[in-house]
């Protein structure tokens, strides 16, 4: 697993090469969660990804939001959990809840 510092270094490298980049950070977890608070994932407009915010079960939805955030420049706070229909759709069936903050790297 890539640690937080590596994700930020990779994101900085992509950004330095001219890519638009968004950073997703797990801000809070409740109950069973695959990744702890502070876990990060970087996403580029060309579709590159590094790191993880969930061990795979919500990465697709987060990456989709990252594309929107890079286009608009407006950060978003996402919530996934057993009561969130979108979470079941993307596979967060571990019984926990997680919040992920997605922001553009400027």
ZAKE-685664 format. One record per atom (N, C-alpha, C): residue in one letter; atom name; x negated, y, z. Coordinates in Angstrom, 3 decimals. Example, Ala and Ser with C-alpha at 12.3 -4.5 7.8 and 13.67 -1.06 7.14 Angstrom:
! ZAKE-685664
+------+------+----------+----------+----------+
| type | atom |        u |        v |        w |
+------+------+----------+----------+----------+
|    A |    N |  -13.190 |   -5.690 |    7.800 |
|    A |   CA |  -12.300 |   -4.500 |    7.800 |
|    A |    C |  -13.200 |   -3.300 |    7.800 |
|    S |    N |  -12.850 |   -2.250 |    7.080 |
|    S |   CA |  -13.670 |   -1.060 |    7.140 |
|    S |    C |  -12.900 |    0.030 |    7.870 |
+------+------+----------+----------+----------+
***
This chain:
! ZAKE-685664
+------+------+----------+----------+----------+
| type | atom |        u |        v |        w |
+------+------+----------+----------+----------+
|    X |    N |   -0.850 |   -1.187 |    0.000 |
|    X |   CA |    0.000 |    0.000 |    0.000 |
|    X |    C |   -0.892 |    1.246 |    0.000 |
|    X |    N |   -0.557 |    2.211 |   -0.809 |
|    X |   CA |   -1.305 |    3.464 |   -0.875 |
|    X |    C |   -0.933 |    4.303 |    0.338 |
|    X |    N |   -1.941 |    4.827 |    1.077 |
|    X |   CA |   -1.606 |    5.644 |    2.246 |
|    X |    C |   -1.276 |    7.076 |    1.829 |
|    X |    N |   -0.761 |    7.844 |    2.797 |
|    X |   CA |   -0.248 |    9.192 |    2.527 |
|    X |    C |   -1.317 |   10.081 |    1.894 |
|    X |    N |   -2.549 |   10.028 |    2.411 |
|    X |   CA |   -3.609 |   10.870 |    1.869 |
|    X |    C |   -3.890 |   10.533 |    0.408 |
|    X |    N |   -3.880 |    9.232 |    0.087 |
|    X |   CA |   -4.101 |    8.826 |   -1.293 |
|    X |    C |   -2.981 |    9.318 |   -2.202 |
|    X |    N |   -1.740 |    9.253 |   -1.747 |
|    X |   CA |   -0.612 |    9.733 |   -2.551 |
|    X |    C |   -0.787 |   11.220 |   -2.845 |
|    X |    N |   -1.164 |   11.986 |   -1.841 |
|    X |   CA |   -1.340 |   13.424 |   -2.044 |
|    X |    C |   -2.524 |   13.712 |   -2.967 |
|    X |    N |   -3.601 |   12.935 |   -2.851 |
|    X |   CA |   -4.762 |   13.097 |   -3.740 |
|    X |    C |   -4.390 |   12.771 |   -5.176 |
|    X |    N |   -3.648 |   11.684 |   -5.351 |
|    X |   CA |   -3.204 |   11.292 |   -6.684 |
|    X |    C |   -2.301 |   12.373 |   -7.266 |
|    X |    N |   -1.362 |   12.881 |   -6.461 |
|    X |   CA |   -0.452 |   13.938 |   -6.919 |
|    X |    C |   -1.232 |   15.192 |   -7.312 |
|    X |    N |   -2.230 |   15.552 |   -6.517 |
|    X |   CA |   -3.049 |   16.731 |   -6.824 |
|    X |    C |   -3.820 |   16.522 |   -8.127 |
|    X |    N |   -4.301 |   15.314 |   -8.337 |
|    X |   CA |   -5.027 |   14.995 |   -9.567 |
|    X |    C |   -4.112 |   15.123 |  -10.775 |
|    X |    N |   -2.908 |   14.546 |  -10.678 |
|    X |   CA |   -1.946 |   14.657 |  -11.771 |
|    X |    C |   -1.603 |   16.112 |  -12.044 |
|    X |    N |   -1.357 |   16.868 |  -10.972 |
|    X |   CA |   -1.003 |   18.273 |  -11.097 |
|    X |    C |   -2.143 |   19.053 |  -11.750 |
|    X |    N |   -3.369 |   18.761 |  -11.328 |
|    X |   CA |   -4.541 |   19.421 |  -11.901 |
|    X |    C |   -4.734 |   19.118 |  -13.380 |
|    X |    N |   -4.228 |   17.972 |  -13.813 |
|    X |   CA |   -4.308 |   17.582 |  -15.222 |
|    X |    C |   -3.150 |   18.150 |  -16.043 |
|    X |    N |   -2.310 |   18.974 |  -15.407 |
|    X |   CA |   -1.230 |   19.633 |  -16.130 |
|    X |    C |    0.133 |   18.995 |  -16.019 |
|    X |    N |    0.258 |   17.931 |  -15.228 |
|    X |   CA |    1.560 |   17.264 |  -15.051 |
|    X |    C |    2.407 |   18.022 |  -14.026 |
|    X |    N |    3.720 |   18.025 |  -14.232 |
|    X |   CA |    4.630 |   18.472 |  -13.180 |
|    X |    C |    4.780 |   17.310 |  -12.214 |
|    X |    N |    4.765 |   17.613 |  -10.912 |
|    X |   CA |    4.803 |   16.568 |   -9.888 |
|    X |    C |    5.813 |   16.939 |   -8.808 |
|    X |    N |    6.504 |   15.933 |   -8.312 |
|    X |   CA |    7.367 |   16.099 |   -7.137 |
|    X |    C |    6.862 |   15.137 |   -6.064 |
|    X |    N |    7.012 |   15.566 |   -4.818 |
|    X |   CA |    6.633 |   14.746 |   -3.670 |
|    X |    C |    7.899 |   14.412 |   -2.892 |
|    X |    N |    8.086 |   13.125 |   -2.610 |
|    X |   CA |    9.203 |   12.663 |   -1.774 |
|    X |    C |    8.614 |   12.192 |   -0.451 |
|    X |    N |    9.205 |   12.660 |    0.652 |
|    X |   CA |    8.699 |   12.321 |    1.977 |
|    X |    C |    9.838 |   11.796 |    2.844 |
|    X |    N |    9.628 |   10.644 |    3.483 |
|    X |   CA |   10.605 |   10.133 |    4.446 |
|    X |    C |   10.541 |   11.055 |    5.665 |
|    X |    N |   11.665 |   11.712 |    5.975 |
|    X |   CA |   11.685 |   12.652 |    7.093 |
|    X |    C |   12.259 |   12.042 |    8.368 |
|    X |    N |   13.195 |   11.106 |    8.224 |
|    X |   CA |   13.794 |   10.450 |    9.395 |
|    X |    C |   14.254 |    9.059 |    9.014 |
|    X |    N |   14.217 |    8.162 |   10.003 |
|    X |   CA |   14.773 |    6.822 |    9.828 |
|    X |    C |   15.582 |    6.468 |   11.064 |
|    X |    N |   16.580 |    5.610 |   10.876 |
|    X |   CA |   17.389 |    5.088 |   11.972 |
|    X |    C |   17.557 |    3.603 |   11.746 |
|    X |    N |   17.429 |    2.817 |   12.797 |
|    X |   CA |   17.605 |    1.370 |   12.664 |
|    X |    C |   16.490 |    0.764 |   11.844 |
|    X |    N |   16.823 |   -0.275 |   11.117 |
|    X |   CA |   15.856 |   -0.990 |   10.294 |
|    X |    C |   15.550 |   -0.178 |    9.040 |
|    X |    N |   14.278 |    0.140 |    8.842 |
|    X |   CA |   13.868 |    0.903 |    7.675 |
|    X |    C |   12.562 |    0.327 |    7.151 |
|    X |    N |   12.447 |    0.136 |    5.829 |
|    X |   CA |   11.244 |   -0.487 |    5.291 |
|    X |    C |    9.990 |    0.374 |    5.378 |
|    X |    N |   10.122 |    1.697 |    5.410 |
|    X |   CA |    8.966 |    2.590 |    5.478 |
|    X |    C |    9.200 |    3.614 |    6.588 |
|    X |    N |    8.167 |    3.947 |    7.355 |
|    X |   CA |    8.325 |    4.885 |    8.464 |
|    X |    C |    8.379 |    6.338 |    8.002 |
|    X |    N |    8.833 |    7.214 |    8.900 |
|    X |   CA |    8.808 |    8.651 |    8.638 |
|    X |    C |    7.376 |    9.050 |    8.301 |
|    X |    N |    7.250 |    9.953 |    7.334 |
|    X |   CA |    5.936 |   10.391 |    6.882 |
|    X |    C |    5.466 |    9.675 |    5.626 |
|    X |    N |    6.120 |    8.576 |    5.259 |
|    X |   CA |    5.754 |    7.862 |    4.037 |
|    X |    C |    6.066 |    8.755 |    2.840 |
|    X |    N |    5.216 |    8.670 |    1.818 |
|    X |   CA |    5.383 |    9.559 |    0.664 |
|    X |    C |    5.301 |    8.822 |   -0.651 |
|    X |    N |    5.927 |    9.447 |   -1.644 |
|    X |   CA |    5.870 |    8.971 |   -3.015 |
|    X |    C |    5.719 |   10.190 |   -3.914 |
|    X |    N |    4.850 |   10.100 |   -4.902 |
|    X |   CA |    4.684 |   11.164 |   -5.896 |
|    X |    C |    5.260 |   10.683 |   -7.224 |
|    X |    N |    5.888 |   11.605 |   -7.954 |
|    X |   CA |    6.514 |   11.287 |   -9.236 |
|    X |    C |    6.178 |   12.404 |  -10.222 |
|    X |    N |    5.889 |   12.045 |  -11.474 |
|    X |   CA |    5.643 |   13.050 |  -12.506 |
|    X |    C |    6.788 |   13.059 |  -13.515 |
|    X |    N |    6.858 |   14.128 |  -14.312 |
|    X |   CA |    7.894 |   14.187 |  -15.347 |
|    X |    C |    7.701 |   13.102 |  -16.396 |
|    X |    N |    6.455 |   12.630 |  -16.559 |
|    X |   CA |    6.206 |   11.565 |  -17.544 |
|    X |    C |    6.500 |   10.177 |  -16.977 |
|    X |    N |    6.904 |   10.111 |  -15.680 |
|    X |   CA |    7.323 |    8.840 |  -15.103 |
|    X |    C |    6.289 |    8.118 |  -14.265 |
|    X |    N |    5.117 |    8.714 |  -14.065 |
|    X |   CA |    4.131 |    8.086 |  -13.185 |
|    X |    C |    4.630 |    8.148 |  -11.748 |
|    X |    N |    4.325 |    7.110 |  -10.968 |
|    X |   CA |    4.704 |    7.091 |   -9.554 |
|    X |    C |    3.567 |    6.506 |   -8.732 |
|    X |    N |    3.392 |    7.040 |   -7.523 |
|    X |   CA |    2.412 |    6.507 |   -6.575 |
|    X |    C |    3.035 |    6.564 |   -5.189 |
|    X |    N |    2.741 |    5.564 |   -4.365 |
|    X |   CA |    3.283 |    5.524 |   -3.013 |
|    X |    C |    4.655 |    4.889 |   -2.968 |
|    X |    N |    5.283 |    4.990 |   -1.784 |
|    X |   CA |    6.582 |    4.349 |   -1.581 |
|    X |    C |    7.327 |    5.028 |   -0.439 |
|    X |    N |    8.632 |    5.156 |   -0.610 |
|    X |   CA |    9.470 |    5.675 |    0.472 |
|    X |    C |   10.419 |    4.612 |    1.006 |
|    X |    N |   10.382 |    3.403 |    0.382 |
|    X |   CA |   11.325 |    2.391 |    0.859 |
|    X |    C |   10.929 |    0.958 |    0.569 |
|    X |    N |    9.774 |    0.727 |    0.062 |
|    X |   CA |    9.430 |   -0.632 |   -0.304 |
|    X |    C |   10.160 |   -1.093 |   -1.550 |
|    X |    N |   10.747 |   -0.168 |   -2.296 |
|    X |   CA |   11.361 |   -0.498 |   -3.573 |
|    X |    C |   12.861 |   -0.326 |   -3.664 |
|    X |    N |   13.573 |   -0.336 |   -2.537 |
|    X |   CA |   15.034 |   -0.386 |   -2.645 |
|    X |    C |   15.698 |    0.938 |   -3.018 |
|    X |    N |   15.057 |    2.084 |   -2.813 |
|    X |   CA |   15.674 |    3.357 |   -3.218 |
|    X |    C |   14.764 |    4.179 |   -4.128 |
|    X |    N |   13.620 |    3.629 |   -4.511 |
|    X |   CA |   12.673 |    4.377 |   -5.328 |
|    X |    C |   13.296 |    4.911 |   -6.622 |
|    X |    N |   14.134 |    4.124 |   -7.276 |
|    X |   CA |   14.756 |    4.572 |   -8.516 |
|    X |    C |   15.597 |    5.826 |   -8.335 |
|    X |    N |   16.403 |    5.845 |   -7.292 |
|    X |   CA |   17.247 |    7.009 |   -7.017 |
|    X |    C |   16.399 |    8.221 |   -6.632 |
|    X |    N |   15.335 |    7.986 |   -5.872 |
|    X |   CA |   14.446 |    9.082 |   -5.476 |
|    X |    C |   13.712 |    9.626 |   -6.700 |
|    X |    N |   13.236 |    8.748 |   -7.569 |
|    X |   CA |   12.541 |    9.186 |   -8.781 |
|    X |    C |   13.471 |    9.990 |   -9.689 |
|    X |    N |   14.726 |    9.568 |   -9.775 |
|    X |   CA |   15.719 |   10.300 |  -10.571 |
|    X |    C |   15.916 |   11.707 |  -10.001 |
|    X |    N |   16.028 |   11.804 |   -8.685 |
|    X |   CA |   16.178 |   13.112 |   -8.039 |
|    X |    C |   14.920 |   13.946 |   -8.225 |
|    X |    N |   13.743 |   13.309 |   -8.179 |
|    X |   CA |   12.482 |   14.029 |   -8.390 |
|    X |    C |   12.463 |   14.708 |   -9.756 |
|    X |    N |   13.010 |   14.031 |  -10.771 |
|    X |   CA |   13.080 |   14.630 |  -12.105 |
|    X |    C |   13.950 |   15.891 |  -12.080 |
|    X |    N |   15.075 |   15.830 |  -11.370 |
|    X |   CA |   15.973 |   16.986 |  -11.251 |
|    X |    C |   15.287 |   18.128 |  -10.506 |
|    X |    N |   14.566 |   17.775 |   -9.438 |
|    X |   CA |   13.879 |   18.775 |   -8.619 |
|    X |    C |   12.784 |   19.474 |   -9.432 |
|    X |    N |   12.044 |   18.703 |  -10.230 |
|    X |   CA |   10.999 |   19.320 |  -11.058 |
|    X |    C |   11.613 |   20.247 |  -12.105 |
|    X |    N |   12.756 |   19.875 |  -12.646 |
|    X |   CA |   13.417 |   20.702 |  -13.663 |
|    X |    C |   13.985 |   21.991 |  -13.070 |
|    X |    N |   14.545 |   21.894 |  -11.865 |
|    X |   CA |   15.210 |   23.049 |  -11.263 |
|    X |    C |   14.314 |   23.859 |  -10.324 |
|    X |    N |   13.302 |   23.204 |   -9.752 |
|    X |   CA |   12.458 |   23.871 |   -8.761 |
|    X |    C |   13.090 |   23.931 |   -7.381 |
|    X |    N |   14.274 |   23.315 |   -7.243 |
|    X |   CA |   15.019 |   23.358 |   -5.979 |
|    X |    C |   14.866 |   22.027 |   -5.238 |
|    X |    N |   14.287 |   22.038 |   -4.015 |
|    X |   CA |   14.134 |   20.798 |   -3.245 |
|    X |    C |   15.487 |   20.223 |   -2.838 |
|    X |    N |   15.498 |   18.916 |   -2.551 |
|    X |   CA |   16.723 |   18.251 |   -2.110 |
|    X |    C |   16.423 |   17.313 |   -0.953 |
|    X |    N |   17.381 |   17.194 |   -0.033 |
|    X |   CA |   17.306 |   16.237 |    1.058 |
|    X |    C |   18.308 |   15.126 |    0.762 |
|    X |    N |   17.801 |   13.905 |    0.646 |
|    X |   CA |   18.640 |   12.750 |    0.328 |
|    X |    C |   18.855 |   11.911 |    1.571 |
|    X |    N |   20.042 |   11.326 |    1.699 |
|    X |   CA |   20.342 |   10.410 |    2.797 |
|    X |    C |   20.835 |    9.098 |    2.224 |
|    X |    N |   20.265 |    7.997 |    2.700 |
|    X |   CA |   20.664 |    6.665 |    2.287 |
|    X |    C |   20.939 |    5.846 |    3.530 |
|    X |    N |   21.935 |    4.982 |    3.458 |
|    X |   CA |   22.234 |    4.117 |    4.586 |
|    X |    C |   23.401 |    3.212 |    4.298 |
|    X |    N |   23.734 |    2.386 |    5.270 |
|    X |   CA |   24.777 |    1.387 |    5.063 |
|    X |    C |   26.137 |    1.999 |    4.788 |
|    X |    N |   26.358 |    3.240 |    5.190 |
|    X |   CA |   27.647 |    3.877 |    4.931 |
|    X |    C |   27.629 |    4.694 |    3.642 |
|    X |    N |   26.492 |    4.749 |    2.979 |
|    X |   CA |   26.336 |    5.533 |    1.763 |
|    X |    C |   26.495 |    4.611 |    0.563 |
|    X |    N |   27.555 |    4.798 |   -0.245 |
|    X |   CA |   27.811 |    3.926 |   -1.387 |
|    X |    C |   26.629 |    3.877 |   -2.340 |
|    X |    N |   25.974 |    4.986 |   -2.527 |
|    X |   CA |   24.810 |    5.021 |   -3.417 |
|    X |    C |   23.701 |    4.131 |   -2.865 |
|    X |    N |   23.546 |    4.062 |   -1.558 |
|    X |   CA |   22.505 |    3.216 |   -0.971 |
|    X |    C |   22.758 |    1.752 |   -1.309 |
|    X |    N |   24.002 |    1.300 |   -1.211 |
|    X |   CA |   24.313 |   -0.088 |   -1.570 |
|    X |    C |   24.042 |   -0.306 |   -3.048 |
|    X |    N |   24.374 |    0.699 |   -3.844 |
|    X |   CA |   24.161 |    0.630 |   -5.281 |
|    X |    C |   22.684 |    0.406 |   -5.604 |
|    X |    N |   21.776 |    1.086 |   -4.869 |
|    X |   CA |   20.348 |    0.973 |   -5.139 |
|    X |    C |   19.689 |   -0.078 |   -4.273 |
|    X |    N |   20.448 |   -0.747 |   -3.393 |
|    X |   CA |   19.919 |   -1.903 |   -2.691 |
|    X |    C |   19.431 |   -1.697 |   -1.278 |
|    X |    N |   19.840 |   -0.646 |   -0.575 |
|    X |   CA |   19.408 |   -0.453 |    0.808 |
|    X |    C |   20.344 |   -1.241 |    1.717 |
|    X |    N |   20.114 |   -2.523 |    1.785 |
|    X |   CA |   20.990 |   -3.404 |    2.547 |
|    X |    C |   20.338 |   -3.870 |    3.843 |
|    X |    N |   19.271 |   -3.197 |    4.287 |
|    X |   CA |   18.534 |   -3.636 |    5.474 |
|    X |    C |   19.231 |   -3.216 |    6.762 |
|    X |    N |   20.298 |   -2.447 |    6.672 |
|    X |   CA |   21.048 |   -2.059 |    7.857 |
|    X |    C |   20.602 |   -0.751 |    8.462 |
|    X |    N |   19.607 |   -0.110 |    7.896 |
|    X |   CA |   19.106 |    1.144 |    8.436 |
|    X |    C |   19.558 |    2.329 |    7.612 |
|    X |    N |   19.071 |    3.491 |    8.044 |
|    X |   CA |   19.331 |    4.734 |    7.318 |
|    X |    C |   18.002 |    5.450 |    7.165 |
|    X |    N |   17.900 |    6.207 |    6.098 |
|    X |   CA |   16.666 |    6.953 |    5.837 |
|    X |    C |   17.004 |    8.273 |    5.166 |
|    X |    N |   16.266 |    9.323 |    5.542 |
|    X |   CA |   16.377 |   10.614 |    4.859 |
|    X |    C |   15.054 |   10.861 |    4.138 |
|    X |    N |   15.170 |   11.373 |    2.906 |
|    X |   CA |   13.998 |   11.624 |    2.079 |
|    X |    C |   14.099 |   13.047 |    1.538 |
|    X |    N |   13.043 |   13.849 |    1.780 |
|    X |   CA |   12.983 |   15.213 |    1.269 |
|    X |    C |   12.164 |   15.195 |   -0.007 |
|    X |    N |   12.732 |   15.712 |   -1.100 |
|    X |   CA |   12.065 |   15.726 |   -2.394 |
|    X |    C |   11.819 |   17.181 |   -2.779 |
|    X |    N |   10.534 |   17.491 |   -3.061 |
|    X |   CA |   10.167 |   18.873 |   -3.383 |
|    X |    C |    9.171 |   18.899 |   -4.536 |
|    X |    N |    9.217 |   19.982 |   -5.331 |
|    X |   CA |    8.239 |   20.089 |   -6.414 |
|    X |    C |    6.874 |   20.483 |   -5.845 |
|    X |    N |    5.810 |   19.958 |   -6.461 |
|    X |   CA |    4.454 |   20.360 |   -6.091 |
|    X |    C |    4.132 |   21.588 |   -6.917 |
|    X |    N |    3.844 |   22.674 |   -6.241 |
|    X |   CA |    3.605 |   23.943 |   -6.931 |
|    X |    C |    2.139 |   24.308 |   -6.821 |
+------+------+----------+----------+----------+
***
